[in-house]
Amino acid sequence: MTVTNAPVITDDQSATISPQARTALWASLVGTTIEWYDFFLYATAASLVFNHAFFPDQSTFVGTLLSFATFAVGFLVRPIGGFVFGHVGDRIGRKKTLAFTMLLMGGATALMGVLPTAAQIGVLAPILLLLLRIVQGFALGGEWAGAVLLAVEHSPPKRRGLFGSIPQVGLALGLALGTGVFALLQIALPDDAFLTYGWRIAFLLSIVLVIFGVVVRLRASETPSFERVRDSDDRAAVPLREIFKPPVLRSTVLGMLSRWGEGAAFNTWGVFAIAYATSTLKLDKVPVLISVTAAALLMAALLPVSGLLTDRFGAKRVYTTGIAAYAISVFPVFALFGTGNIWLYALALLVVFGVIHALFYGAQGTLYASLFPARIRYTGLSTVYQLSGVYASGLTPLILTALIGVAGGSPWIACTYLVTTATISVIATLLLKPTPLRDLE
């Protein structure tokens, strides 16, 4: 496609979706679903299996802490992957970068499925688990930004919000697929069989999914934005250096702060809530997994609605409103959790995770894409999302587990922490100055 000779898009054409855009949107959705399935499959296993299989000599509390610590390591490595793949994506292109990250992620996940436990090889087992988690984090570091750009940079001007919400649907579907597969395996297998080999089936399933995902992504075309930058020879020599220099530095810092509440929220409801329900509240595992799966599926259904609202009201306004609603809901949700009633637990998750989280998460990709010019956009998005992920996402289950432990099982200090992160995000988002979506190019 020759971008320099492309016709000017008129207002009547600005909502038209081309075949290339449809293919890119499909590739973005399928790819993110598979990548997040792989990444959050580990999170579910960390709550239910890994604390016993790889840290068996510890108490339940300490084993859960150690299991969540290895979960957090994946987030610590993600910024490195974001820097590396962001540079490659801004210099070489979005499409090839995304195919490579998927191969890395799928390979690490499949190897986890055949990893010997601590009972079989001793201390080497958690070490190997940690190394594979590092590979997962490195691969995912370049995934999210590339998937968002594949969608947003192919989108018609009047549909940028909707297109930007579709990769987020992949995250919700990936989480639902991971928890759903675990729930089905626990229903189908006795407890001993599940802990011995059943959980491995979920990880080995990644092999089939990744092959399918790579094929789909290679069918997508390169984004017009990158082609325009490449054809004009405007690629940044070192994109990472530019995003940490004024005036772009302001967007980078505020973007990372604005994500704190979202990252903490997702890993509270999608990860920590599973361990909290099964370990502290003593709820049965299968109903808990079904509740999280149902909430994630509801989120997936509502995320495009958030995208449509973004096109109508703007990404900044939608994101701010959603984060504020999340801050208000934290204490009531944990109060419902505390009843120990599985139906109230499920209802709370459906509201706070399925509805409220969908409201702001659907606007996030488009909001962050509008903070950076195309020549450094892959690196900018990767940095904002992955560097903030260290404190906003990866450490959240560990922090909440520790705070509840210090409080003797009471969740209210942990709730205060979550509300604080949401407040910081609201303030930072209000200070952002995104480019209008129709002027993204």
C-alpha positions in Angstrom: 0.0 0.0 0.0 1.4 3.4 -1.0 0.5 5.7 1.8 1.8 8.9 0.2 -0.8 8.5 -2.6 -3.7 7.6 -0.4 -6.8 9.7 -0.9 -7.9 12.2 1.7 -10.6 10.8 4.0 -13.7 13.0 4.0 -16.1 13.3 6.9 -18.6 10.9 5.2 -15.9 8.3 4.8 -14.4 8.6 8.3 -16.6 5.9 9.7 -16.0 3.4 6.9 -14.2 0.2 7.9 -11.9 -1.2 5.2 -11.2 -5.0 4.7 -7.6 -4.3 5.9 -8.9 -2.7 9.0 -11.3 -5.7 9.7 -8.4 -8.1 9.3 -6.2 -6.1 11.6 -9.0 -5.9 14.2 -9.5 -9.6 14.1 -5.7 -10.2 14.4 -5.5 -7.9 17.4 -8.4 -9.5 19.2 -7.3 -13.1 18.6 -3.7 -12.3 19.5 -4.4 -10.5 22.7 -6.8 -13.2 23.8 -4.2 -15.9 23.4 -1.4 -13.9 25.0 -3.4 -12.9 28.0 -4.7 -16.5 28.4 -1.1 -17.6 28.7 -0.1 -14.8 31.1 -3.1 -15.0 33.4 -3.2 -18.8 33.3 -0.2 -18.4 35.5 -2.1 -16.1 37.8 -4.9 -18.6 38.3 -2.4 -21.4 38.9 -0.5 -19.2 41.4 -3.7 -19.0 43.4 -4.7 -22.7 43.3 -1.7 -24.9 42.3 1.7 -23.4 42.4 1.7 -22.6 46.1 1.5 -26.4 46.7 3.4 -27.8 43.7 6.4 -25.5 43.9 6.5 -24.2 47.5 5.2 -27.2 49.4 7.3 -26.8 52.6 5.7 -23.4 53.4 2.6 -22.6 55.3 -0.5 -21.7 53.1 0.0 -18.0 53.8 3.8 -18.0 53.0 3.3 -20.4 50.0 0.7 -18.0 48.6 3.0 -15.0 49.1 5.9 -16.8 47.3 3.6 -17.9 44.5 2.4 -14.3 44.0 6.0 -13.1 44.2 6.9 -15.2 41.1 3.7 -13.8 39.6 5.0 -10.3 40.2 8.4 -11.1 38.6 6.6 -11.3 35.2 5.6 -7.7 35.7 9.1 -6.6 36.7 10.4 -7.9 33.4 7.6 -6.5 31.3 9.1 -3.0 31.0 12.3 -4.5 29.6 10.3 -6.3 27.0 8.4 -3.1 26.4 11.6 -1.1 25.8 13.0 -3.8 23.5 9.9 -4.5 21.4 8.8 -0.9 21.5 12.1 0.0 19.8 11.6 -2.8 17.3 8.0 -1.9 16.6 8.8 1.8 16.0 11.8 0.9 13.8 10.8 -2.3 11.9 7.0 -2.4 12.2 4.0 -3.5 14.4 3.1 -6.7 12.6 6.3 -8.8 12.8 7.0 -7.7 16.3 3.6 -9.0 17.5 4.1 -12.4 15.8 7.4 -12.9 17.6 6.1 -11.9 21.0 3.3 -14.5 20.6 5.8 -17.3 19.8 7.9 -16.4 22.9 4.9 -16.3 25.2 3.4 -19.6 23.9 6.7 -21.4 24.2 7.2 -20.4 27.8 3.6 -21.3 28.7 3.8 -24.8 27.1 7.1 -25.5 29.0 5.4 -24.7 32.3 3.0 -27.5 31.4 5.8 -30.1 31.5 7.7 -28.6 34.4 8.6 -31.0 37.2 7.4 -30.1 40.7 9.4 -29.5 43.8 8.6 -33.0 44.9 10.4 -34.3 41.8 13.4 -32.1 41.4 13.5 -30.0 44.6 14.6 -26.4 44.6 15.3 -26.4 40.9 11.5 -26.5 40.2 10.7 -23.0 41.5 13.9 -21.7 39.8 12.8 -23.0 36.4 9.3 -21.7 37.1 10.7 -18.3 37.8 12.8 -18.3 34.6 9.8 -19.2 32.4 7.8 -16.5 34.1 10.5 -14.1 33.2 10.2 -15.1 29.5 6.5 -14.6 29.7 6.9 -11.1 31.1 9.5 -10.2 28.5 7.2 -11.4 25.7 4.1 -9.6 27.0 6.1 -6.4 27.4 5.7 -5.9 23.7 2.3 -7.3 23.2 -0.3 -4.9 24.5 1.0 -1.7 22.8 1.4 -3.5 19.5 -2.1 -5.0 19.6 -3.6 -1.6 20.4 -1.7 0.1 17.6 -2.6 -2.6 15.1 -6.3 -1.8 15.8 -6.2 2.0 16.4 -3.8 2.9 13.6 -6.0 0.9 11.1 -9.2 2.5 12.4 -11.4 5.1 10.6 -11.2 8.5 12.5 -14.8 8.2 13.8 -14.2 4.7 15.1 -10.9 5.0 17.0 -12.5 4.5 20.4 -14.3 1.4 19.3 -11.2 -0.1 17.6 -9.1 0.7 20.6 -11.5 -1.2 22.9 -11.3 -4.5 20.9 -7.7 -5.5 22.1 -9.0 -5.0 25.6 -11.7 -7.5 24.9 -8.9 -10.0 24.3 -7.6 -9.4 27.8 -11.1 -10.2 29.3 -11.5 -13.2 27.1 -8.0 -14.5 27.9 -8.8 -14.2 31.6 -12.2 -15.9 31.2 -10.6 -18.6 29.1 -7.9 -19.3 31.7 -10.2 -19.4 34.7 -12.9 -21.3 32.7 -10.5 -24.0 31.6 -9.3 -24.4 35.2 -12.9 -24.6 36.4 -13.8 -27.3 33.8 -10.7 -29.3 34.7 -11.5 -29.2 38.4 -15.1 -30.3 37.6 -13.9 -33.2 35.3 -11.1 -34.5 37.5 -10.7 -35.6 41.1 -8.6 -33.2 43.3 -5.6 -35.5 43.3 -5.7 -35.9 39.5 -6.1 -32.2 39.0 -3.1 -31.3 41.2 -1.0 -34.1 39.7 -1.5 -33.6 35.9 -4.9 -31.8 35.3 -3.6 -28.3 35.6 -0.9 -29.1 33.0 -3.6 -29.6 30.3 -4.5 -25.9 30.5 -0.9 -24.9 29.8 -0.3 -27.3 27.0 -3.4 -26.1 25.3 -1.4 -22.9 24.6 0.5 -24.7 21.8 -2.6 -25.0 19.6 -3.7 -21.5 20.4 -0.4 -19.9 19.6 -0.1 -21.6 16.2 -3.5 -20.3 15.3 -2.7 -16.8 16.6 0.6 -16.4 14.7 -1.1 -17.4 11.4 -3.9 -14.9 11.9 -1.4 -12.1 12.8 0.8 -12.7 9.8 -2.3 -12.2 7.6 -2.7 -8.6 8.8 -1.2 -5.7 6.9 1.2 -3.2 8.4 -0.5 -0.1 9.9 -0.9 3.0 7.7 0.7 5.2 10.5 3.9 3.2 10.5 4.0 3.0 6.7 3.7 6.8 6.7 6.5 7.2 9.1 8.7 4.7 7.3 8.1 6.2 3.8 8.9 9.7 5.1 12.0 8.3 6.8 10.9 9.9 10.1 11.6 6.9 12.4 13.2 7.9 15.7 16.8 6.6 16.1 16.2 5.8 19.8 12.5 6.1 20.6 13.0 5.4 24.3 15.2 8.5 24.7 12.5 10.7 23.2 9.6 9.7 25.5 11.7 10.7 28.5 12.5 14.1 27.1 10.3 17.2 27.3 7.6 17.8 26.2 6.7 14.1 25.8 8.0 13.4 29.3 4.9 14.9 30.8 2.6 12.5 28.9 4.8 9.6 29.9 4.8 10.3 33.7 1.1 11.3 33.9 0.2 8.3 31.8 1.9 5.9 34.1 0.3 7.5 37.2 -3.1 7.4 35.5 -2.8 3.6 35.0 -2.1 2.9 38.7 -5.8 2.5 39.6 -6.6 0.3 36.6 -3.7 -2.0 37.1 -4.5 -2.4 40.8 -8.1 -3.0 40.0 -7.6 -5.7 37.4 -5.2 -7.7 39.5 -7.4 -7.4 42.6 -10.6 -8.7 40.9 -9.0 -11.0 38.4 -6.2 -12.5 40.5 -6.2 -11.7 44.2 -10.0 -12.2 44.6 -9.5 -15.9 43.7 -6.9 -16.5 46.5 -8.8 -14.3 49.0 -12.1 -16.2 48.4 -10.5 -19.7 48.6 -8.0 -19.1 51.3 -9.5 -16.5 53.6 -13.2 -16.8 53.0 -13.0 -20.6 52.5 -15.3 -20.6 49.5 -15.2 -23.5 47.1 -12.8 -23.2 44.2 -15.1 -24.0 41.3 -17.9 -21.5 42.1 -15.2 -18.8 42.7 -13.6 -19.6 39.3 -17.0 -19.5 37.6 -17.8 -16.1 39.2 -14.5 -14.6 37.9 -15.1 -16.2 34.5 -18.7 -14.8 34.3 -17.5 -11.3 35.3 -14.7 -11.4 32.7 -17.2 -12.4 30.0 -19.5 -9.6 31.0 -16.6 -7.2 30.8 -15.7 -8.6 27.3 -19.3 -7.9 26.2 -19.3 -4.3 27.5 -15.9 -3.2 26.4 -17.1 -2.3 22.9 -19.8 -0.1 24.6 -17.0 1.7 26.3 -15.3 2.1 23.0 -18.5 3.7 21.5 -18.7 6.0 24.5 -15.1 7.0 23.9 -15.9 8.0 20.3 -18.8 10.1 21.6 -17.4 11.7 24.7 -13.7 11.3 24.5 -11.2 8.8 26.0 -10.2 11.1 28.8 -13.7 11.7 30.1 -14.8 8.0 29.9 -11.6 6.8 31.6 -11.8 9.3 34.5 -15.5 8.5 35.1 -14.8 4.8 35.3 -11.8 5.1 37.6 -13.8 7.3 40.0 -16.7 4.8 40.0 -14.2 2.0 40.9 -12.8 4.1 43.8 -16.4 4.4 45.2 -17.1 0.7 44.9 -14.0 -0.8 46.7 -15.3 -0.8 50.3 -18.8 -2.0 49.4 -17.4 -4.8 47.3 -15.2 -6.1 50.1 -18.1 -5.8 52.5 -20.1 -8.2 50.2 -17.0 -10.5 50.0 -16.9 -10.6 53.8 -20.4 -12.1 54.0 -18.9 -15.4 52.8 -21.9 -15.9 50.5 -20.9 -17.1 47.1 -23.9 -15.4 45.4 -23.0 -12.0 46.9 -19.4 -12.6 46.0 -20.4 -13.3 42.4 -22.7 -10.2 42.3 -20.0 -7.9 43.6 -17.5 -9.2 40.9 -20.1 -8.8 38.2 -20.6 -5.2 39.1 -17.1 -4.0 39.9 -15.2 -6.2 37.4 -17.8 -6.9 34.7 -19.4 -3.4 34.4 -17.2 -0.7 36.1 -13.9 -2.1 34.9 -15.2 -2.4 31.4 -16.2 1.3 31.4 -12.7 2.7 31.9 -10.6 -0.2 30.5 -12.3 0.1 27.1 -11.1 3.7 26.8 -7.5 3.1 28.0 -5.8 2.0 24.8 -7.2 4.8 22.7 -6.3 7.3 25.5 -2.7 6.3 25.6 -2.3 6.0 21.9 -3.4 9.7 21.7 -0.5 10.8 24.0 2.4 10.0 21.5 3.2 10.8 17.9 3.3 7.8 15.5 7.1 7.7 15.2 7.5 6.8 19.0 4.0 5.6 19.7 4.8 1.9 20.2 7.6 2.7 22.7 5.4 5.3 24.4 2.5 2.9 24.9 4.7 0.1 26.0 6.5 2.3 28.6 3.3 3.7 30.0 1.6 0.4 30.3 4.5 -1.9 31.2 6.6 0.3 33.5 3.5 1.3 35.5 2.6 -2.4 35.6 5.4 -3.1 38.1 3.8 -1.2 40.9 0.2 -0.9 39.5 -0.3 -4.6 38.6 2.4 -7.1 39.5 2.8 -6.1 43.1 -0.9 -5.7 43.9 -1.7 -9.3 44.9 1.4 -9.4 47.0 0.6 -6.0 48.7 -3.0 -6.9 49.4 -2.1 -10.3 50.8 0.5 -8.7 53.1 -1.8 -5.9 54.2 -4.6 -8.3 55.1 -2.1 -10.5 56.9 -0.8 -7.5 59.0 -4.4 -6.5 59.7 -5.2 -10.0 61.1 -7.5 -10.9 58.2 -9.3 -7.6 57.9 -9.4 -6.2 54.4 -10.0 -2.5 55.2 -6.3 -1.4 55.1 -6.0 -3.1 51.7 -9.2 -1.3 50.6 -7.7 2.1 51.6 -4.7 1.3 49.5 -6.9 0.5 46.4 -8.9 3.7 46.8 -5.6 5.7 47.1 -4.4 4.3 43.8 -7.7 5.2 42.1 -7.5 8.7 43.4 -4.0 9.2 42.0 -5.2 7.9 38.7 -8.1 10.3 38.5 -5.9 13.3 39.2 -3.3 12.2 36.7 -5.8 11.6 34.0 -7.4 15.0 34.4 -4.0 16.5 33.9 -3.4 14.7 30.6 -3.6 16.5 27.3 -4.3 13.9 24.7 -4.5 14.6 20.9 -8.1 14.7 19.6 -8.9 11.2 18.2 -9.8 12.5 14.7 -6.3 14.2 14.6 -4.3 11.2 15.7 -2.3 11.1 12.5 
